[in-house]
């Protein structure tokens, strides 16, 4: 696992990580030419691997003592909900515009090819709440950075971000505002 701290988290298990890595499929030229897509669906289809992945994420996030897990649409829901359940805390979604029914806060952010917006319910977090964000993959950090800013703007304490995969060469951590971050697998 990769963490912003100089030590590797205690939940690190190199054989488990290697078995998870073997299940991630490389898809060249998706969604456009020149992109190598890291497809986590084979990992999610393997019940034992999915359990291992959730257990490892939950072990890392547990050390931050969050009160709430936030998952970013859509694959962050797949990993965030079971982590929340494993830790006995609640879950709140961050979604694309127009998907949440109640009063919302939003954040516009830049992508390498334009702009996008994410939203969460205005009452999803409150001042003093300890929040961890869980998502499948950290690439350029635009979406995760916007989610982190939104949590902080609502007065919550962002205790960290956890990812299954990190594309280290894209330097996404630089857009997380100095937040603690961990990932199980780094390419």
C-alpha positions as CSV (number, residue, x, y, z in Angstrom):
1,X,0.0,0.0,0.0
2,X,1.1,3.5,-0.5
3,X,0.5,6.1,2.1
4,X,1.6,9.7,2.7
5,X,3.2,8.6,5.9
6,X,6.7,7.2,5.7
7,X,5.6,3.8,7.1
8,X,3.5,1.3,5.3
9,X,0.1,0.7,7.0
10,X,0.0,-2.5,9.2
11,X,-2.7,-4.0,7.0
12,X,-0.2,-4.4,4.1
13,X,0.0,-8.0,2.9
14,X,2.1,-8.4,-0.2
15,X,0.7,-11.8,-1.3
16,X,-2.9,-10.4,-1.0
17,X,-2.0,-7.3,-2.9
18,X,-0.3,-9.4,-5.6
19,X,-3.4,-11.5,-6.0
20,X,-5.6,-8.4,-6.2
21,X,-3.2,-6.9,-8.8
22,X,-3.4,-10.0,-11.0
23,X,-7.2,-9.6,-11.2
24,X,-7.1,-6.0,-12.6
25,X,-7.5,-6.1,-16.3
26,X,-5.6,-3.7,-18.6
27,X,-7.8,-2.4,-21.4
28,X,-5.7,-0.4,-24.0
29,X,-7.2,2.5,-25.8
30,X,-10.2,2.9,-23.5
31,X,-12.0,5.3,-23.3
32,X,-9.9,6.8,-26.0
33,X,-6.7,6.0,-27.9
34,X,-3.6,6.2,-25.9
35,X,-5.3,5.5,-22.5
36,X,-4.6,2.3,-20.6
37,X,-7.7,1.7,-18.5
38,X,-7.3,-0.3,-15.3
39,X,-10.5,-2.4,-15.1
40,X,-11.4,-3.5,-11.6
41,X,-14.5,-5.5,-12.6
42,X,-12.7,-8.9,-12.6
43,X,-11.5,-8.1,-9.0
44,X,-15.1,-7.3,-8.0
45,X,-16.4,-10.5,-9.7
46,X,-14.1,-12.6,-7.5
47,X,-15.8,-12.9,-4.0
48,X,-12.6,-13.8,-2.1
49,X,-10.7,-11.0,-3.8
50,X,-13.4,-8.5,-3.2
51,X,-13.5,-9.5,0.5
52,X,-9.7,-9.1,0.7
53,X,-9.9,-5.7,-0.9
54,X,-12.6,-4.5,1.5
55,X,-10.8,-5.9,4.5
56,X,-7.5,-4.2,3.5
57,X,-9.2,-0.8,2.8
58,X,-11.2,-1.1,6.1
59,X,-8.1,-1.8,8.1
60,X,-6.3,1.3,6.8
61,X,-9.3,3.6,7.1
62,X,-10.1,2.2,10.7
63,X,-6.8,3.8,11.9
64,X,-8.2,7.2,11.0
65,X,-11.3,6.7,13.3
66,X,-13.9,8.1,10.9
67,X,-17.5,8.9,11.8
68,X,-18.6,8.6,8.2
69,X,-17.4,7.2,4.9
70,X,-18.1,9.1,1.7
71,X,-18.0,7.3,-1.7
72,X,-17.6,9.1,-5.0
73,X,-20.0,8.0,-7.8
74,X,-20.1,5.4,-8.9
75,X,-17.4,2.9,-8.1
76,X,-16.7,4.6,-4.8
77,X,-20.1,3.3,-3.7
78,X,-19.0,-0.3,-4.4
79,X,-16.0,0.0,-2.1
80,X,-17.2,2.7,0.3
81,X,-20.4,1.0,1.6
82,X,-18.8,-2.2,2.7
83,X,-15.9,-0.3,4.3
84,X,-18.5,1.7,6.2
85,X,-20.3,-1.5,7.3
86,X,-17.1,-3.1,8.4
87,X,-16.3,-0.1,10.5
88,X,-19.8,0.4,11.9
89,X,-20.2,3.9,10.6
90,X,-22.5,5.6,8.1
91,X,-22.1,6.2,4.4
92,X,-22.9,9.3,2.3
93,X,-22.6,9.5,-1.5
94,X,-21.1,12.2,-3.7
95,X,-22.9,12.2,-7.0
96,X,-23.0,13.7,-10.5
97,X,-25.3,16.7,-10.8
98,X,-29.1,16.2,-10.6
99,X,-29.0,12.8,-8.9
100,X,-29.6,13.8,-5.3
101,X,-33.2,14.8,-4.2
102,X,-32.5,17.1,-1.3
103,X,-30.7,20.4,-0.8
104,X,-27.2,20.0,-2.2
105,X,-23.8,21.6,-2.2
106,X,-21.7,21.3,-5.4
107,X,-18.2,21.7,-6.5
108,X,-17.0,22.5,-10.0
109,X,-13.5,21.2,-10.9
110,X,-11.2,21.0,-13.8
111,X,-10.4,17.8,-15.7
112,X,-7.6,17.4,-18.2
113,X,-10.2,17.8,-21.0
114,X,-12.7,20.3,-19.5
115,X,-14.8,20.7,-16.3
116,X,-17.2,18.7,-14.3
117,X,-19.3,19.1,-11.2
118,X,-20.0,16.8,-8.2
119,X,-22.7,17.2,-5.5
120,X,-23.6,15.9,-2.1
121,X,-26.5,16.6,0.3
122,X,-25.9,19.8,2.3
123,X,-26.6,17.8,5.5
124,X,-24.4,14.8,4.7
125,X,-21.6,16.2,6.8
126,X,-21.4,18.7,9.6
127,X,-18.7,20.6,11.5
128,X,-16.5,18.3,13.6
129,X,-17.5,15.1,11.8
130,X,-14.5,12.9,11.0
131,X,-14.9,11.9,7.3
132,X,-13.0,9.4,5.1
133,X,-13.4,9.3,1.4
134,X,-13.2,5.9,-0.4
135,X,-13.0,5.5,-4.2
136,X,-11.8,2.9,-6.6
137,X,-9.0,4.8,-8.4
138,X,-6.9,7.9,-8.0
139,X,-5.7,9.2,-11.4
140,X,-5.2,13.0,-11.9
141,X,-7.0,13.8,-8.6
142,X,-9.6,16.2,-9.9
143,X,-12.7,14.4,-8.6
144,X,-11.1,13.3,-5.3
145,X,-9.7,16.8,-4.8
146,X,-13.1,18.4,-5.4
147,X,-14.7,15.9,-3.0
148,X,-12.1,16.7,-0.3
149,X,-12.7,20.4,-0.7
150,X,-16.4,20.0,-0.5
151,X,-16.1,18.0,2.8
152,X,-13.8,20.7,4.3
153,X,-16.1,23.5,3.1
154,X,-18.9,22.0,5.1
155,X,-16.8,22.1,8.3
156,X,-16.1,18.4,8.6
157,X,-12.6,17.0,9.4
158,X,-11.3,15.1,6.4
159,X,-9.2,12.3,8.0
160,X,-8.1,10.7,4.8
161,X,-8.8,9.3,1.4
162,X,-8.5,5.6,0.5
163,X,-8.2,4.1,-3.0
164,X,-8.0,0.6,-4.4
165,X,-5.7,1.7,-7.2
166,X,-3.5,4.8,-7.7
167,X,-1.9,5.8,-11.0
168,X,1.2,7.3,-9.4
169,X,2.6,8.8,-12.6
170,X,-0.4,11.1,-12.9
171,X,0.4,12.8,-9.6
172,X,-3.2,12.9,-8.3
173,X,-2.1,13.3,-4.7
174,X,-0.9,16.8,-5.5
175,X,-4.6,17.8,-5.9
176,X,-5.8,16.4,-2.5
177,X,-4.8,19.5,-0.6
178,X,-2.3,17.7,1.6
179,X,-4.8,15.2,2.9
180,X,-3.6,11.8,4.1
181,X,-4.1,9.2,1.3
182,X,-3.6,5.5,1.0
183,X,-3.9,3.1,-1.9
184,X,-3.7,-0.7,-2.1
185,X,-2.1,-0.9,-5.5
186,X,0.0,1.7,-7.3
187,X,0.9,1.6,-11.0
